[in-house]
Amino acid sequence: GYKAFEYGKRSEGLMGEKLKIAMLGQKRVPSHEGGIEIVVEELSTRMAAKGHDVTLYNRGGHHVSGKEFDSQKLTEYKSVKLKSVPTIDRKGLAAVSSSFFGALRAAFGKYDVVHFHAEGPCAFMWIPKLFGKRCVATVHGLDWQREKWKGGFGSKFIHYGEKQAVKQADEIIVLSKGMQDYFLREYGRETVLIPNGVNKPEVVEAKEIKDRWGLEKDGYILFLGRIVPEKGLRYLVKAYEELKTDKKLVIAGGASDTDKFVKELKEIGGDEVIYTGFVSGRTLDELYSNCYIYCLPSDLEGMPLSLLEAMSYGDCCVVSDIDECASVVEDKAVVMKKSDVADLREKLQKLCDEPKTVQKYKDEAAEFILKKYGWDDVVERTIELYKRGAYEKWQIRN
C-alpha cells in the first residue's frame, strides 16, 4: 500500500488543499481543563493557521474546577470556530449529552473530516457516518478503566465507545505503542501512532508561588495534573510522608468530581503537602520552572501531556514504569515500579540526597523532549491521515 505521506501528497490536489474539519469530545477550548483540551487547542489552532476551516463543538456547562474559571462564551478563537452544544450539566451526563449533540451537528455540517477525541464520544460516531462523513478517532487513553467509572454505567458506555471506534472509524490514532498493541490484540484493528507534542516554554522565576505558598526554587516536589486515583497520588503522598527531606510536596490540579479523593489524600498526608487547586498562566509556569522534582507515579495514562510539559521546562522527572510514561522519557528520567510505594520512596530519597544527579537529568530533559515531540510534526501527520481516504476513494472511482 501507499504510505500516509504519499496519500497526503496525492489527495491534496484531489480534495483541494484546504479541509473543512470538525472536532468534538473536548470539554471546552480554550480552557486547559485537561490534556484533551490542550491537544485539541494545539491541533485546531495550528490547522487553522495553515488555512484549514476548523470548527470545535464545545461542551456547555461549567469548568470542572469552578465557575470562576469559565471563559467568556467565545464564537471564535485564533481563527477556529467555536460552537457550544446542549449539555446536561450533571455528573455522568455532561459528556454523553454534549457528545451526542456534537455528533449530530457535525453530521449535518459540510465537513471533510469529523475528528472524535476520547473513546466515550465515539459511541455516537455512527451518526456522522450515516451521512457519509469521514471519521477519525483519537484514543487518548482507556478511560473505561479509570477508577471513577469502574463497575458503573460510565465504564460500560466508554467501553461501548471504544468498540464503536473500532467498527466505525476510518482511522484510529493512538498515542503510544502499548495502545497500538492493545487494539491489535483485542480487536485485530490496525491503528496509527501519532503522539502528542509539546511547545518550548519560558522558564520563569518564583514570584507568585512564593507569595501564595512560600515556595522557593528547588524547594518542592511537584505533581501537576488531574486529582484522580489512577494518577498514583496515594503512592506519592504515602512515600512523601516517609521521606527525610525539608522539601515540600505540591499537588497542583483540579479535583474534577472527586472531592472525596482529595479528602482521602489530606488524611494520609501531613501539613507539608500543599494543594493549589486548578492552576494556569503564570502560576503554572512558575510551578514547572522551579520544582526540584516532577513526579507522575500513574497506574493508567494515555500520553501524559503534563510529563511532556515538565520535561520541556527542564525538570527532573520521576515516572511509573507503564509504557505510556517510560517510553516517553527513555533514559532521561527516573522510572519507578508501578504502584510500589517503597520503590517510589527510595527513588525520591536518592534524588533528594543527590542534587548533582537531579541537575544531570535537568540538563538533558528539555532538549531531548522538544526534539522528540514537536506539534508541527503532529499536525502534519494528522492532516495527511485526514486526506488519506480521499485518495483511496478516488482510486476506487477510477
Buried (B, 14 or more C-beta within 10 A) or exposed (E): EBEBEEBBBBBBEEBEEEBBBBBBBBBBBBBBBBBBBBBBBBBBBBBBEBEBBBBBBBBBBBBBBEEEBEBEEBEEBEBBBBBBBBBBEEEBEBBBBBBBBBBBBBBEBEBBBBBBBBBBBBBBBBBBBEEEBBBBBBBBBBBBBBBBBEEEEBBEBBBBBBBBBBEBBBBBBBBBEBBBEBBEEEBEBEBBEBBBBBBEBEBBEBEBBBEEBEBEBBBBBBBBBBBBBBBBBBBBBBBBBEBEBEBBBBBBBBBBEBEEBBEBBBEBBEEBBBBBBBBEEEBBBBBBBBBBBBBBBBBBBBBBBBBBBBBBBBBBBBBBBBBBBBEBBEEBBBBBBBBBBEBBBBBBBEBBEEEEEBEEBBEBBBEBBBEBBBBEEBBBBBBBBBBBBBBBBBEEEE
